[in-house]
Amino acid sequence: MENWGEKIWGILERVRAERPLVHHITNMVVMNDTANLTLHLGASPVMAHASEEVAEMVGMAGALVLNIGTLTPSLVEAMLVAGRRANELGVPIVLDPVGAGATRLRTESAHRLMAELKIAVLRGNAAEVSVLAGCGGRVKGVDAAGGEADPVFVARRLAEEHGMVVAITGPRDVVSDGKRVFLVENGHPLMGAITGTGCMATTAVAAFAAVEKDRAVAAAAALAYFGLAGELAAERAAGPGSFRVALFDEVTNLTPEVLAARARIVQPAAEGVGR
């Protein structure tokens, strides 16, 4: 795809025109930030967690985010109720397996969600995704301590096995649907200096997936947009606090001209990549 800036802007314009509802069952630590990011992208957020209402709520949604950052067994059950209804309706599910590999509850819950639901996109860091793919990986708390295997290989393997898109975020983001691979080279180290940028990346992917049927393109485009906003925010931030504020501003104010000049997505040839 030769003009990624134009493609990303086109998806964003559809988000802002359609204002899809993004239903989050998500991490309570950064719930306010993910709600705000959804708004700044042009979508509409709702944070509904009660099992008594999630199926009804997802019936109005354009995408469903399942984020296990602040996990309880009852929350997993609510995720399954919402996820089954989303699958019935064709609503894309974006799963964020926060801390998978750190504890048995997190790892088993992520595997259960992947086994019982049709996931459209899984977005995690290298260690989390590597654990779920059976390729090793070390997780400390909810932070990545290290990924053992090549992220391109891991993303392609897990995507092919589950028939979903896998997005691994880090210094260079990797997105694969099992056949194609997209490498996203936008972002800044300050994005790792504040809580919740991974969760916000998941929300961005969900907003784009709500309007773009090619989920791999949606994920790559969303990560490039969010990563570029981080680069621009870092250029005028004095530190992590001002960076967080600037990040929201840049998500709102990014222009098609800047996207055309600075969005960096590479699609390598499939043969031999990550093998």
MARDO-829899 format. One record per residue (C-alpha): x, y, z; residue in one letter. Coordinates in Angstrom, 1 decimal. Layout:
<atoms>
<atom xx="X" yy="Y" zz="Z" aa="A"/>
...
</atoms>
This chain:
<atoms>
<atom xx="0.0" yy="0.0" zz="0.0" aa="M"/>
<atom xx="2.0" yy="2.9" zz="-1.3" aa="E"/>
<atom xx="0.2" yy="5.9" zz="0.4" aa="N"/>
<atom xx="-0.2" yy="5.1" zz="4.0" aa="W"/>
<atom xx="-0.8" yy="8.7" zz="5.1" aa="G"/>
<atom xx="-3.8" yy="8.9" zz="2.8" aa="E"/>
<atom xx="-5.1" yy="5.5" zz="3.9" aa="K"/>
<atom xx="-4.8" yy="6.3" zz="7.6" aa="I"/>
<atom xx="-6.5" yy="9.7" zz="7.1" aa="W"/>
<atom xx="-9.3" yy="8.0" zz="5.2" aa="G"/>
<atom xx="-10.0" yy="5.6" zz="8.0" aa="I"/>
<atom xx="-9.8" yy="8.4" zz="10.6" aa="L"/>
<atom xx="-12.3" yy="10.5" zz="8.6" aa="E"/>
<atom xx="-14.7" yy="7.5" zz="8.6" aa="R"/>
<atom xx="-14.3" yy="7.2" zz="12.4" aa="V"/>
<atom xx="-15.2" yy="10.8" zz="12.8" aa="R"/>
<atom xx="-18.1" yy="10.7" zz="10.4" aa="A"/>
<atom xx="-19.6" yy="7.5" zz="11.9" aa="E"/>
<atom xx="-18.7" yy="8.0" zz="15.5" aa="R"/>
<atom xx="-18.8" yy="4.3" zz="16.4" aa="P"/>
<atom xx="-19.5" yy="3.3" zz="19.9" aa="L"/>
<atom xx="-16.5" yy="1.5" zz="21.4" aa="V"/>
<atom xx="-17.6" yy="-0.7" zz="24.3" aa="H"/>
<atom xx="-14.8" yy="-1.3" zz="26.8" aa="H"/>
<atom xx="-14.6" yy="-3.9" zz="29.5" aa="I"/>
<atom xx="-11.2" yy="-2.7" zz="30.5" aa="T"/>
<atom xx="-8.4" yy="-1.8" zz="32.9" aa="N"/>
<atom xx="-9.7" yy="0.4" zz="35.7" aa="M"/>
<atom xx="-6.3" yy="2.0" zz="36.2" aa="V"/>
<atom xx="-6.4" yy="3.9" zz="32.9" aa="V"/>
<atom xx="-10.1" yy="3.9" zz="32.1" aa="M"/>
<atom xx="-10.4" yy="7.7" zz="32.0" aa="N"/>
<atom xx="-7.5" yy="7.9" zz="29.5" aa="D"/>
<atom xx="-8.9" yy="5.3" zz="27.2" aa="T"/>
<atom xx="-12.3" yy="7.0" zz="27.2" aa="A"/>
<atom xx="-10.6" yy="10.3" zz="26.4" aa="N"/>
<atom xx="-8.5" yy="8.8" zz="23.6" aa="L"/>
<atom xx="-11.7" yy="7.3" zz="22.1" aa="T"/>
<atom xx="-13.2" yy="10.8" zz="22.1" aa="L"/>
<atom xx="-10.1" yy="12.4" zz="20.7" aa="H"/>
<atom xx="-10.1" yy="10.0" zz="17.8" aa="L"/>
<atom xx="-13.7" yy="10.8" zz="17.0" aa="G"/>
<atom xx="-15.4" yy="7.7" zz="18.3" aa="A"/>
<atom xx="-17.7" yy="7.3" zz="21.3" aa="S"/>
<atom xx="-16.6" yy="5.4" zz="24.5" aa="P"/>
<atom xx="-18.7" yy="3.4" zz="26.9" aa="V"/>
<atom xx="-17.3" yy="1.6" zz="29.9" aa="M"/>
<atom xx="-19.9" yy="-1.1" zz="30.8" aa="A"/>
<atom xx="-18.7" yy="-4.0" zz="32.9" aa="H"/>
<atom xx="-21.8" yy="-5.6" zz="34.6" aa="A"/>
<atom xx="-22.7" yy="-9.0" zz="33.1" aa="S"/>
<atom xx="-26.3" yy="-8.0" zz="33.4" aa="E"/>
<atom xx="-25.9" yy="-5.3" zz="30.7" aa="E"/>
<atom xx="-22.9" yy="-6.1" zz="28.6" aa="V"/>
<atom xx="-24.8" yy="-8.1" zz="25.9" aa="A"/>
<atom xx="-27.3" yy="-5.3" zz="25.5" aa="E"/>
<atom xx="-24.6" yy="-2.7" zz="25.3" aa="M"/>
<atom xx="-22.5" yy="-4.5" zz="22.8" aa="V"/>
<atom xx="-25.5" yy="-4.6" zz="20.5" aa="G"/>
<atom xx="-25.1" yy="-0.9" zz="20.0" aa="M"/>
<atom xx="-21.3" yy="-1.0" zz="19.6" aa="A"/>
<atom xx="-19.0" yy="-0.8" zz="16.6" aa="G"/>
<atom xx="-16.2" yy="-2.6" zz="18.4" aa="A"/>
<atom xx="-15.6" yy="-4.3" zz="21.8" aa="L"/>
<atom xx="-12.4" yy="-4.0" zz="23.8" aa="V"/>
<atom xx="-11.6" yy="-6.8" zz="26.3" aa="L"/>
<atom xx="-8.6" yy="-5.7" zz="28.5" aa="N"/>
<atom xx="-7.6" yy="-7.9" zz="31.4" aa="I"/>
<atom xx="-5.4" yy="-5.3" zz="33.2" aa="G"/>
<atom xx="-7.4" yy="-5.3" zz="36.4" aa="T"/>
<atom xx="-8.7" yy="-8.8" zz="36.3" aa="L"/>
<atom xx="-11.3" yy="-10.7" zz="38.4" aa="T"/>
<atom xx="-13.0" yy="-14.0" zz="37.6" aa="P"/>
<atom xx="-16.4" yy="-12.2" zz="37.4" aa="S"/>
<atom xx="-15.0" yy="-9.8" zz="34.9" aa="L"/>
<atom xx="-13.9" yy="-12.6" zz="32.7" aa="V"/>
<atom xx="-17.5" yy="-14.0" zz="32.8" aa="E"/>
<atom xx="-18.8" yy="-10.6" zz="31.7" aa="A"/>
<atom xx="-16.2" yy="-10.5" zz="28.9" aa="M"/>
<atom xx="-17.5" yy="-13.9" zz="27.7" aa="L"/>
<atom xx="-21.1" yy="-12.8" zz="27.8" aa="V"/>
<atom xx="-20.3" yy="-9.6" zz="25.8" aa="A"/>
<atom xx="-17.9" yy="-11.5" zz="23.5" aa="G"/>
<atom xx="-20.4" yy="-14.1" zz="22.5" aa="R"/>
<atom xx="-23.0" yy="-11.4" zz="21.7" aa="R"/>
<atom xx="-20.4" yy="-9.5" zz="19.7" aa="A"/>
<atom xx="-19.6" yy="-12.6" zz="17.7" aa="N"/>
<atom xx="-23.3" yy="-13.2" zz="17.0" aa="E"/>
<atom xx="-23.6" yy="-9.6" zz="15.7" aa="L"/>
<atom xx="-20.3" yy="-9.4" zz="13.8" aa="G"/>
<atom xx="-18.9" yy="-6.8" zz="16.1" aa="V"/>
<atom xx="-15.0" yy="-6.9" zz="16.1" aa="P"/>
<atom xx="-13.4" yy="-7.9" zz="19.4" aa="I"/>
<atom xx="-10.0" yy="-6.4" zz="20.3" aa="V"/>
<atom xx="-8.3" yy="-8.3" zz="23.1" aa="L"/>
<atom xx="-5.5" yy="-6.8" zz="25.3" aa="D"/>
<atom xx="-4.0" yy="-9.6" zz="27.3" aa="P"/>
<atom xx="-2.3" yy="-7.3" zz="29.9" aa="V"/>
<atom xx="0.1" yy="-9.2" zz="32.1" aa="G"/>
<atom xx="-0.5" yy="-12.6" zz="30.5" aa="A"/>
<atom xx="2.4" yy="-14.8" zz="31.7" aa="G"/>
<atom xx="2.7" yy="-13.1" zz="35.0" aa="A"/>
<atom xx="0.1" yy="-15.2" zz="36.9" aa="T"/>
<atom xx="-1.9" yy="-18.3" zz="36.2" aa="R"/>
<atom xx="-5.2" yy="-16.4" zz="36.3" aa="L"/>
<atom xx="-4.1" yy="-13.9" zz="33.7" aa="R"/>
<atom xx="-2.6" yy="-16.5" zz="31.4" aa="T"/>
<atom xx="-5.5" yy="-18.9" zz="31.6" aa="E"/>
<atom xx="-8.1" yy="-16.1" zz="31.2" aa="S"/>
<atom xx="-6.4" yy="-14.9" zz="28.1" aa="A"/>
<atom xx="-6.3" yy="-18.4" zz="26.6" aa="H"/>
<atom xx="-9.9" yy="-19.0" zz="27.6" aa="R"/>
<atom xx="-11.1" yy="-15.8" zz="25.8" aa="L"/>
<atom xx="-9.1" yy="-16.7" zz="22.7" aa="M"/>
<atom xx="-10.5" yy="-20.3" zz="22.8" aa="A"/>
<atom xx="-14.2" yy="-19.4" zz="23.4" aa="E"/>
<atom xx="-14.5" yy="-16.2" zz="21.3" aa="L"/>
<atom xx="-13.6" yy="-15.2" zz="17.8" aa="K"/>
<atom xx="-11.1" yy="-12.4" zz="18.3" aa="I"/>
<atom xx="-10.6" yy="-9.9" zz="15.5" aa="A"/>
<atom xx="-7.3" yy="-8.4" zz="16.8" aa="V"/>
<atom xx="-5.1" yy="-9.3" zz="19.7" aa="L"/>
<atom xx="-2.9" yy="-6.3" zz="20.8" aa="R"/>
<atom xx="-0.1" yy="-6.9" zz="23.4" aa="G"/>
<atom xx="3.6" yy="-6.4" zz="24.1" aa="N"/>
<atom xx="6.2" yy="-8.9" zz="22.9" aa="A"/>
<atom xx="6.3" yy="-10.9" zz="26.1" aa="A"/>
<atom xx="2.6" yy="-11.2" zz="26.5" aa="E"/>
<atom xx="2.0" yy="-12.4" zz="23.0" aa="V"/>
<atom xx="5.0" yy="-14.7" zz="23.0" aa="S"/>
<atom xx="3.6" yy="-16.4" zz="26.1" aa="V"/>
<atom xx="0.3" yy="-16.9" zz="24.5" aa="L"/>
<atom xx="1.9" yy="-18.3" zz="21.4" aa="A"/>
<atom xx="3.9" yy="-20.8" zz="23.4" aa="G"/>
<atom xx="7.2" yy="-19.1" zz="22.5" aa="C"/>
<atom xx="8.5" yy="-18.1" zz="25.9" aa="G"/>
<atom xx="8.5" yy="-14.6" zz="27.2" aa="G"/>
<atom xx="8.9" yy="-13.0" zz="30.6" aa="R"/>
<atom xx="6.4" yy="-10.7" zz="32.3" aa="V"/>
<atom xx="7.0" yy="-8.8" zz="35.5" aa="K"/>
<atom xx="3.7" yy="-7.6" zz="37.0" aa="G"/>
<atom xx="2.0" yy="-6.2" zz="34.0" aa="V"/>
<atom xx="5.2" yy="-5.1" zz="32.2" aa="D"/>
<atom xx="7.2" yy="-6.9" zz="29.7" aa="A"/>
<atom xx="10.5" yy="-8.2" zz="31.0" aa="A"/>
<atom xx="11.5" yy="-9.8" zz="27.7" aa="G"/>
<atom xx="10.3" yy="-11.7" zz="24.7" aa="G"/>
<atom xx="12.2" yy="-14.8" zz="23.7" aa="E"/>
<atom xx="11.3" yy="-15.2" zz="20.0" aa="A"/>
<atom xx="11.3" yy="-13.0" zz="16.9" aa="D"/>
<atom xx="8.1" yy="-10.9" zz="17.2" aa="P"/>
<atom xx="7.4" yy="-11.3" zz="13.4" aa="V"/>
<atom xx="7.5" yy="-15.1" zz="13.8" aa="F"/>
<atom xx="5.4" yy="-15.0" zz="16.9" aa="V"/>
<atom xx="2.8" yy="-12.6" zz="15.4" aa="A"/>
<atom xx="2.4" yy="-14.7" zz="12.2" aa="R"/>
<atom xx="2.3" yy="-18.0" zz="14.1" aa="R"/>
<atom xx="-0.4" yy="-16.9" zz="16.6" aa="L"/>
<atom xx="-2.4" yy="-15.1" zz="13.9" aa="A"/>
<atom xx="-2.5" yy="-18.1" zz="11.6" aa="E"/>
<atom xx="-3.3" yy="-20.5" zz="14.5" aa="E"/>
<atom xx="-6.3" yy="-18.5" zz="15.7" aa="H"/>
<atom xx="-7.5" yy="-16.8" zz="12.4" aa="G"/>
<atom xx="-7.1" yy="-13.4" zz="13.9" aa="M"/>
<atom xx="-4.8" yy="-10.3" zz="13.5" aa="V"/>
<atom xx="-2.0" yy="-10.1" zz="16.0" aa="V"/>
<atom xx="-0.4" yy="-6.7" zz="16.8" aa="A"/>
<atom xx="2.8" yy="-6.7" zz="18.9" aa="I"/>
<atom xx="3.7" yy="-3.2" zz="20.1" aa="T"/>
<atom xx="7.2" yy="-2.1" zz="21.1" aa="G"/>
<atom xx="10.0" yy="0.0" zz="19.7" aa="P"/>
<atom xx="8.8" yy="-1.3" zz="16.3" aa="R"/>
<atom xx="5.2" yy="-2.6" zz="16.1" aa="D"/>
<atom xx="4.5" yy="-5.8" zz="14.2" aa="V"/>
<atom xx="1.1" yy="-6.6" zz="12.8" aa="V"/>
<atom xx="0.2" yy="-9.8" zz="11.0" aa="S"/>
<atom xx="-2.9" yy="-11.7" zz="9.9" aa="D"/>
<atom xx="-0.8" yy="-14.8" zz="9.4" aa="G"/>
<atom xx="0.0" yy="-14.0" zz="5.8" aa="K"/>
<atom xx="0.8" yy="-10.3" zz="5.5" aa="R"/>
<atom xx="3.2" yy="-8.5" zz="7.9" aa="V"/>
<atom xx="3.1" yy="-4.8" zz="8.5" aa="F"/>
<atom xx="6.0" yy="-3.1" zz="10.5" aa="L"/>
<atom xx="5.0" yy="0.2" zz="12.1" aa="V"/>
<atom xx="8.0" yy="2.4" zz="12.9" aa="E"/>
<atom xx="6.3" yy="5.3" zz="14.5" aa="N"/>
<atom xx="6.5" yy="6.0" zz="18.3" aa="G"/>
<atom xx="8.7" yy="7.5" zz="21.0" aa="H"/>
<atom xx="10.4" yy="6.2" zz="24.2" aa="P"/>
<atom xx="8.3" yy="8.6" zz="26.3" aa="L"/>
<atom xx="5.3" yy="6.5" zz="25.4" aa="M"/>
<atom xx="6.7" yy="3.9" zz="27.8" aa="G"/>
<atom xx="7.2" yy="6.5" zz="30.6" aa="A"/>
<atom xx="3.4" yy="6.9" zz="31.4" aa="I"/>
<atom xx="0.8" yy="4.4" zz="32.4" aa="T"/>
<atom xx="-1.7" yy="3.2" zz="29.9" aa="G"/>
<atom xx="-0.2" yy="3.8" zz="26.4" aa="T"/>
<atom xx="-0.6" yy="0.1" zz="25.6" aa="G"/>
<atom xx="-4.2" yy="0.2" zz="26.6" aa="C"/>
<atom xx="-4.7" yy="3.4" zz="24.6" aa="M"/>
<atom xx="-3.1" yy="1.7" zz="21.6" aa="A"/>
<atom xx="-5.7" yy="-1.1" zz="21.9" aa="T"/>
<atom xx="-8.5" yy="1.5" zz="22.0" aa="T"/>
<atom xx="-7.1" yy="3.2" zz="18.9" aa="A"/>
<atom xx="-7.1" yy="-0.2" zz="17.1" aa="V"/>
<atom xx="-10.7" yy="-0.8" zz="18.2" aa="A"/>
<atom xx="-11.9" yy="2.6" zz="16.9" aa="A"/>
<atom xx="-10.2" yy="1.9" zz="13.5" aa="F"/>
<atom xx="-11.5" yy="-1.7" zz="13.4" aa="A"/>
<atom xx="-15.0" yy="-0.4" zz="13.9" aa="A"/>
<atom xx="-15.0" yy="1.2" zz="10.5" aa="V"/>
<atom xx="-12.3" yy="-0.8" zz="8.5" aa="E"/>
<atom xx="-13.1" yy="-4.4" zz="7.6" aa="K"/>
<atom xx="-9.4" yy="-5.2" zz="6.8" aa="D"/>
<atom xx="-8.4" yy="-5.6" zz="10.5" aa="R"/>
<atom xx="-4.7" yy="-5.9" zz="9.7" aa="A"/>
<atom xx="-4.8" yy="-2.6" zz="7.9" aa="V"/>
<atom xx="-6.9" yy="-1.1" zz="10.7" aa="A"/>
<atom xx="-4.4" yy="-2.2" zz="13.3" aa="A"/>
<atom xx="-1.4" yy="-0.9" zz="11.4" aa="A"/>
<atom xx="-3.0" yy="2.4" zz="10.6" aa="A"/>
<atom xx="-4.2" yy="2.9" zz="14.2" aa="A"/>
<atom xx="-0.7" yy="2.2" zz="15.6" aa="L"/>
<atom xx="1.0" yy="4.4" zz="13.1" aa="A"/>
<atom xx="-1.4" yy="7.3" zz="13.9" aa="Y"/>
<atom xx="-1.0" yy="6.9" zz="17.7" aa="F"/>
<atom xx="2.7" yy="6.4" zz="17.4" aa="G"/>
<atom xx="3.1" yy="9.5" zz="15.3" aa="L"/>
<atom xx="1.1" yy="11.5" zz="17.8" aa="A"/>
<atom xx="3.6" yy="10.3" zz="20.4" aa="G"/>
<atom xx="6.5" yy="11.5" zz="18.4" aa="E"/>
<atom xx="5.0" yy="14.9" zz="17.9" aa="L"/>
<atom xx="4.0" yy="15.2" zz="21.6" aa="A"/>
<atom xx="7.6" yy="14.3" zz="22.6" aa="A"/>
<atom xx="8.9" yy="17.2" zz="20.5" aa="E"/>
<atom xx="7.2" yy="19.7" zz="22.7" aa="R"/>
<atom xx="7.0" yy="18.0" zz="26.1" aa="A"/>
<atom xx="9.3" yy="18.8" zz="29.1" aa="A"/>
<atom xx="8.8" yy="15.4" zz="30.6" aa="G"/>
<atom xx="6.3" yy="12.6" zz="31.2" aa="P"/>
<atom xx="3.6" yy="14.8" zz="32.7" aa="G"/>
<atom xx="3.5" yy="17.3" zz="29.9" aa="S"/>
<atom xx="3.9" yy="14.5" zz="27.4" aa="F"/>
<atom xx="0.6" yy="12.9" zz="28.5" aa="R"/>
<atom xx="-1.3" yy="16.2" zz="27.9" aa="V"/>
<atom xx="0.5" yy="16.8" zz="24.6" aa="A"/>
<atom xx="-0.3" yy="13.2" zz="23.4" aa="L"/>
<atom xx="-4.0" yy="13.8" zz="23.7" aa="F"/>
<atom xx="-3.6" yy="17.1" zz="21.8" aa="D"/>
<atom xx="-1.7" yy="15.6" zz="19.0" aa="E"/>
<atom xx="-4.2" yy="12.7" zz="18.6" aa="V"/>
<atom xx="-6.8" yy="15.4" zz="18.1" aa="T"/>
<atom xx="-4.8" yy="17.7" zz="15.9" aa="N"/>
<atom xx="-2.8" yy="15.5" zz="13.6" aa="L"/>
<atom xx="-3.2" yy="16.6" zz="9.9" aa="T"/>
<atom xx="-3.2" yy="14.7" zz="6.7" aa="P"/>
<atom xx="-0.1" yy="16.5" zz="5.6" aa="E"/>
<atom xx="1.9" yy="15.4" zz="8.6" aa="V"/>
<atom xx="0.6" yy="11.9" zz="8.2" aa="L"/>
<atom xx="1.7" yy="11.8" zz="4.6" aa="A"/>
<atom xx="5.2" yy="13.0" zz="5.5" aa="A"/>
<atom xx="5.8" yy="11.0" zz="8.7" aa="R"/>
<atom xx="3.7" yy="7.9" zz="8.9" aa="A"/>
<atom xx="6.1" yy="4.9" zz="8.6" aa="R"/>
<atom xx="4.6" yy="1.5" zz="7.8" aa="I"/>
<atom xx="6.6" yy="-1.1" zz="5.9" aa="V"/>
<atom xx="5.2" yy="-4.2" zz="4.4" aa="Q"/>
<atom xx="8.0" yy="-6.7" zz="3.7" aa="P"/>
<atom xx="7.8" yy="-9.6" zz="1.3" aa="A"/>
<atom xx="6.0" yy="-12.5" zz="3.1" aa="A"/>
<atom xx="8.5" yy="-15.2" zz="2.0" aa="E"/>
<atom xx="11.2" yy="-15.7" zz="4.6" aa="G"/>
<atom xx="9.9" yy="-13.0" zz="7.0" aa="V"/>
<atom xx="10.2" yy="-14.1" zz="10.6" aa="G"/>
<atom xx="11.2" yy="-17.6" zz="9.8" aa="R"/>
</atoms>
